[in-house]
């Protein structure tokens, strides 16, 4: 009498069904899908579907006092052929580029000092907490607080006149594009400081010490070690700043006296006028702009590998 024996291995099906390794893989996949399900459902309900609805509404027919679900490209043509709205688009891009550069110029040295120069972790934590203290107050209060600082009788003008730098107050400091840039730089600089400080804190001090022992100066160490290793933090900070600046409307309205119109201001004004279709067009263009900016920044550094 002979008995057939089916050899059992980790990756081959046994006579009774799947092997233990295959069952573990299947269970792991089921667990992964269960963990992903809440996030996927949330993003679908509150991101994907609303975005699809915004795109759909942008093709509705907009009349003076109502909007009808009759598909047309009139709102898109109006936006893309109107100099006022194209100027708002260019203003948004220009302010974004300037604020992104200014937050990097101001934030990187601060991050370099906190994340690399300081050796005490306690002091690093204290300084980072000081950076976020302004966020303990209302966003609107932080914006409006710049008015008495930048006005013709404000602190900055008075100090410069006392020092003899200027003879008369500067009107350009308030209710101008410059005031918007100053306000946004102060408000969003912390979002550049945090990620860069985190990446600088991960640099092994022994690497920098070895470079010094080999005769490298600070300039070369910065170019070859510090800057490349901190680049993921710069990209993350740039994404944070870009998303918030591109969607801004409150700072521009409060500090420019409504003289500076960004896409966010266009959307707010159109929604206030019940022109939903045109507001949806501006929203679609702003979303496309944000997507292009984020995609471009993510091509600079592979964050999945670096972080």
Secondary structure, 3 states (H helix, E strand, C coil): CCCCCCCCCCCCCECCECCHHHHHHHHHHHHHHHHHHHHHHHHHHHHHHHHHHHHHHCCCEECCCCEECCCCCHHHHHHHHCHHHHHHHHHHHHHHHHHHHHHHHHHHHHHHHHHHHCCCHHHHHHHHHHHHHHHHCCHHHHHHHHHHHHCCCCHHHHHHHHCCCCCCCCHHHCCCHHHHHHHHHHHHHHHHHHHHHHHHHCCCHHHHHHHHHCCCCHHHHHHHHHHHHHHHHHHHHHHHHHHHHHCCCHHHHHHCCCCCCCHHHHHHHHHHCCCHHHHHHHHHHHHHHHHHHHHHHHCCCCHHHHC
